[in-house]
Amino acid sequence: MANKREAPFNTLSDQMSFNFFFSLFCDSKPVDSTISPKMFDKWLFFQLAPLMTLGLPKFVNFLEDFVLHTFPLPSFLVKSDYNKLYEAFYTFSGLVLDEAERFGINREEACHNLVFLAGFNAYGGSKTLFPALIKWVGLAGEKLHRQLADEIRTVVKAEGGVTLSALDQMVLTKSVVYEALRIEPPVPFQYGKAKVDMVVQSHDAAFEIKKGDMIFGYQPFATKDPRVFDNPEEFVGQRFLGDQGKKLLKYVYWSNGRETDDPTAENKQCPGKNLVVLLSRVMLVEFFLRYDTFTVEAGKLPLGSSVTFKSLTKATST
């Protein structure tokens, strides 16, 4: 039976992501550690404040611009929490730091980079990724939930478990993940300086950019292009099925590159691109092995979406 109580997803997701990525990068999870997701949240706020909006009334927007978008927030306010995170990673990520030293990287410098990788790239990305995924799937309704549950349970039963081979056979699950990444990219903004003179073209215009110019990119301009995607503001779980659907993947730019491309040392594409897609599929698989359907209430956060479960119906078949 559906549970009439409600539960916030973001808090659960943050703790799950924090535990996963700490265990991924470290030798062991510190059971008695004093670090928590809130420490990363505070540190991320100071890093990402220039991109945030608090949703204030227009007549007081100048206050938000002055406080968040005018000057860097003072780092000493997060120094204590950051040092605790650094010490935890320094203590428990010995294998990674040993490997860094083998390549000639200073151990302390490597640890600072590891904290940034785990906290900003990995945890920070999942903080917006998973709520957006659950939000859009939840709002899509029971019909899509039944289709996902049928596909996932059929394939898992045939394969004898959740394996990479099983995940690769779940074509609808793949499509749903791509659609969530298309309609709400986890990191919609990009900034960078042009290294050479270039011309950037759209469907009907061209823009000359000089070397050294600052470039701002807003990925939803591409991922919601009505000349490419039918009903671009609508979540369509089946959008990337079949041959025609596969052709659309090259226009999904959530990773700062085409979905059909791979990250390399020569490009700026997200190095965790394939891991993000994999973890999103695993999230849906594990969820629909346990539940038939669910409903959510979605809201906005300064960065990303808030999601609250309003009901959950446990799986009636396996």
RAKAVEN-V396704 format. One record per backbone hydrogen bond with DSSP energy under -1.0 kcal/mol. CO is the residue of the C=O (numbers start at 1). NH is the residue of the N-H. If there is no record, write none. Layout:
[[CO NH] [CO NH]]
//
This chain:
[[7 309] [9 13] [10 14] [11 15] [12 16] [13 17] [14 18] [15 19] [16 20] [17 21] [18 22] [19 23] [20 24] [21 25] [22 26] [30 33] [36 39] [37 41] [38 42] [39 43] [40 44] [41 45] [42 46] [43 47] [44 48] [45 49] [48 51] [49 52] [57 60] [58 61] [60 63] [61 65] [62 66] [63 67] [64 68] [65 69] [74 77] [75 78] [78 82] [79 83] [80 84] [81 85] [82 86] [83 87] [84 88] [85 89] [86 90] [87 91] [88 92] [89 93] [92 27] [93 97] [94 98] [95 99] [96 100] [97 101] [98 102] [99 103] [100 105] [101 104] [106 110] [107 111] [108 112] [109 113] [110 114] [111 115] [112 116] [113 117] [114 118] [115 119] [116 120] [116 121] [117 122] [118 123] [119 124] [122 126] [123 127] [125 129] [126 130] [128 132] [129 133] [130 134] [131 135] [132 136] [133 137] [134 138] [135 139] [136 140] [141 145] [142 146] [143 147] [144 148] [145 149] [146 150] [147 151] [148 152] [149 153] [150 154] [151 155] [152 156] [153 157] [154 158] [155 159] [156 160] [156 161] [161 163] [163 167] [164 168] [169 171] [170 174] [171 175] [172 176] [173 177] [174 178] [175 179] [176 180] [177 181] [178 182] [179 183] [180 184] [188 219] [190 217] [192 215] [194 212] [198 209] [200 207] [205 202] [207 200] [209 198] [210 213] [213 194] [215 192] [217 190] [218 221] [219 222] [219 223] [220 224] [222 225] [225 228] [225 229] [231 234] [236 239] [238 241] [241 245] [242 246] [243 247] [246 249] [248 251] [249 252] [249 259] [253 256] [255 270] [258 261] [270 273] [272 276] [273 277] [274 278] [275 279] [276 280] [277 281] [278 282] [279 283] [280 284] [281 285] [282 286] [283 287] [284 288] [285 289] [287 290] [287 291] [290 315] [293 313] [295 310] [295 311] [297 308] [299 306] [304 301] [306 299] [307 9] [308 297] [309 7] [311 295] [313 292]]
//
